[in-house]
Amino acid sequence: SSSRPTLFRERHGWCPYSERVWLALEALNVEYDTIRIDNTGPGSKPLYFSGQTPQMRWSDGRIQGESMDLVRQVDKLYGSDCLYPTSIENFVSTQSDMFRMIFPPRSRPSSRAAFLFGWSGEPLWKSEFENVLEKTDE
């Protein structure tokens, strides 16, 4: 329905960024549509979709990406500042940035397995994963 926002999310459920937005929508009982996008390689995305997941197409037709920006917008539109309180926005941003800096360049976490993956889809070395775990505990 055009009156409902549409979440474009990774189809396998492995993307923690798509999960972040999906959980925000579910926590606030937002009525929305979902389109699952295959991010597994070149040529696998539908022709009408460009960019990365997650993305939202809002009811006004506007497309927006970046999971934390989407959570903020979902909270603004449907949550009255309950998911992402402006009183702690600087703290959350700082902590998120620090966490992001832990990961090796051009890598991404997996929400379903204890691995780090390079953008090529190949797992990174065990030593790199262990280094990230140590830094996360600090």
C-alpha positions in Angstrom: 0.0 0.0 0.0 1.3 3.5 -0.8 0.2 4.8 2.5 2.5 2.5 4.4 6.3 2.7 4.4 8.3 -0.1 2.7 11.4 -1.6 4.2 13.9 -3.0 1.7 15.9 -5.5 3.7 18.5 -8.2 3.1 16.6 -11.4 2.3 18.5 -13.9 4.3 18.2 -12.2 7.7 22.0 -12.0 8.0 22.3 -8.2 7.9 22.4 -6.6 11.4 21.7 -3.2 9.8 18.4 -4.5 8.2 17.6 -6.2 11.5 18.1 -2.9 13.4 15.4 -1.1 11.3 13.1 -4.1 11.2 13.2 -4.4 15.0 12.5 -0.6 15.4 9.4 -1.0 13.2 8.2 -4.1 15.0 8.9 -2.5 18.5 6.6 0.4 17.6 4.0 -1.7 15.9 4.3 0.2 12.6 2.3 -1.1 9.7 4.8 -1.5 6.8 5.5 -3.5 3.8 8.7 -5.5 3.3 10.7 -6.3 0.1 13.6 -8.7 0.6 16.6 -7.9 -1.5 19.3 -10.5 -2.5 22.6 -8.9 -1.7 24.7 -12.0 -2.5 26.4 -10.8 -5.6 26.4 -8.7 -8.8 23.3 -8.9 -10.9 21.1 -10.5 -8.1 19.3 -7.3 -7.1 16.0 -6.4 -8.9 16.4 -3.7 -11.6 14.2 -1.2 -9.7 16.5 -1.3 -6.6 19.9 0.4 -6.3 22.2 0.9 -3.3 22.5 -1.1 -0.2 20.0 -2.5 2.3 18.4 -1.4 4.4 16.4 1.3 2.8 13.0 2.7 3.4 10.5 4.1 0.9 8.4 6.4 3.0 4.7 6.9 2.2 5.6 10.2 0.5 7.8 8.2 -2.0 11.1 9.4 -0.5 13.8 6.8 -0.3 16.2 6.8 2.7 19.1 4.6 3.7 21.6 4.2 6.6 20.2 2.1 9.4 20.7 4.5 12.3 19.2 7.4 10.3 16.2 5.1 9.6 15.8 4.2 13.2 15.8 7.9 14.1 13.2 8.6 11.5 11.0 5.7 12.6 11.2 6.9 16.1 10.4 10.5 15.1 7.4 9.4 13.1 6.0 6.6 15.2 7.8 6.5 18.6 7.8 9.9 20.2 11.5 9.8 21.0 11.3 6.4 22.9 13.8 4.4 20.8 16.4 7.0 20.2 16.0 9.7 22.9 17.5 13.0 21.9 18.9 13.4 25.4 21.4 10.6 24.8 21.9 11.1 21.0 25.6 12.3 21.4 26.4 9.4 23.7 24.9 6.8 21.3 26.6 8.3 18.3 30.0 8.3 20.1 29.5 4.7 21.2 28.4 3.6 17.7 31.4 5.3 16.1 33.8 3.7 18.6 32.3 0.2 18.0 32.5 0.8 14.2 36.2 1.6 14.5 36.9 -1.8 16.1 36.3 -3.7 12.8 39.1 -4.1 10.3 38.8 -1.9 7.2 36.4 -3.3 4.5 34.9 -5.9 6.8 31.4 -6.4 8.2 30.0 -8.4 11.2 27.6 -11.3 10.8 24.6 -11.3 13.2 24.1 -15.0 12.7 27.6 -16.4 13.1 30.7 -15.7 15.0 32.6 -14.5 12.0 33.7 -11.3 10.3 33.4 -11.1 6.6 35.2 -9.0 4.0 33.1 -7.2 1.5 33.9 -10.0 -0.9 31.9 -12.4 1.3 34.9 -14.4 2.4 35.4 -14.8 6.2 38.4 -13.0 7.7 41.2 -14.8 9.5 40.5 -16.1 13.0 43.1 -13.8 14.5 41.3 -10.7 13.1 38.1 -11.9 14.6 39.7 -12.5 18.0 41.3 -9.1 17.9 37.9 -7.5 17.3 36.4 -9.5 20.3 39.2 -8.3 22.6 38.7 -4.7 21.5 34.9 -5.0 22.0 35.5 -6.2 25.6 37.6 -3.1 26.4 
